[in-house]
Amino acid sequence: MTSLVNKTLHKLFMLEASPERLVFSLCVGMYIAISPFIFLHTGMIFLCAWLFDVNFPLTFAVVHTVNNPWTMLPIYSAAHAVGSLVLAYCGFAGCLQGNPQMVENLICYVRPYCHVDFFSFWAFMIGGNLLALFISGMLYPIIMRIIVRTNQENINSVIVQKHENYCEK
């Protein structure tokens, strides 16, 4: 099982020749996974793959690995909390309390089952986008450093192996 996972990951990463596009695809996938546009993630993957020429399979894998039924509640709760903090800090907490009618109807339907007392659509949207931008932007230099270091180690091992093969002849 582990070898199958390793082979699949190797195929996903080897589709990209440049580390910049690889890291950009990973970060776009992370943004889409955390973004507050709940039912539009797959459409966003297709759109970003077409507009920004990102690695579609890798972005798809990142989105559906990060955003799954077990991680949705913590991600969206954090997004709402960040949005509420930002709106309160900026002084808009009282101004943006009203939700669109469609969202209000959904909250009235869900309230008995989820015990949701308060939900601000605008806090969720602003917080989700800010959180997604912050996390994907923060991950870019970290993942870039890891990818460059891994590529350098692979190149060095290939050079050593070729040198050993040359010396044997």
DAFENBEL-V32900 format. One record per pair of residues at least 12 apart in sequence whose C-alpha atoms are under 8 Angstrom apart, sorted by sequence separation. I is the first residue (numbers start at 1). J is the second residue. D is the distance in whole Angstrom. If there is no record, write none. Layout:
i->[I;I]
j->[J;J]
d->[D;D]
This chain:
i->[32;107;32;45;45;29;42;103;28;99;100;41;98;99;97;99;96;97;96;96;25;29;30;33;24;25;29;33;25;28;29;32;33;22;26;29;30;34;21;22;25;26;29;30;33;34;21;25;29;33;26;30;84;87;86;16;83;84;15;36;80;83;84;34;82;83;86;34;81;83;36;80;81;83;84;79;80;83;12;13;79;80;82;83;12;79;81;82;79;80;83;76;79;80;82;78;79;82;78;79;76;79;36;37;36;36;35;36;34;35;34;35;34;35;34;33;32;31;30;31;31;30;31;30;28;27;27;27;27;24;23;23;23;20;23;19;19;19]
j->[44;119;45;59;60;45;60;121;48;120;121;63;120;121;120;122;120;122;122;123;54;58;59;62;54;55;59;63;56;59;60;63;64;54;58;61;62;66;54;55;58;59;62;63;66;67;55;59;63;67;62;66;120;123;123;55;122;123;55;76;120;123;124;75;123;124;127;76;123;125;79;123;124;126;127;123;124;127;57;58;124;125;127;128;58;125;127;128;126;127;130;124;127;128;130;127;128;131;128;129;128;131;124;125;125;128;128;129;128;129;129;131;131;132;132;132;132;132;132;133;135;135;136;136;136;136;137;139;140;140;140;143;144;144;147;144;147;148]
d->[7;8;7;7;7;7;8;7;8;6;8;8;7;6;6;7;8;8;7;8;5;8;8;7;7;6;5;5;8;7;7;6;7;8;7;8;6;8;7;7;7;6;5;6;6;7;8;6;5;5;7;7;8;7;8;7;8;5;8;7;8;4;8;7;8;6;7;8;8;7;8;6;8;5;7;8;4;3;7;8;6;8;5;7;6;8;7;8;8;6;8;8;5;7;8;8;4;7;8;8;7;6;7;8;6;5;5;7;7;6;8;8;7;6;5;8;8;5;7;6;8;8;6;6;7;5;7;7;6;7;6;6;6;7;8;7;7;7]
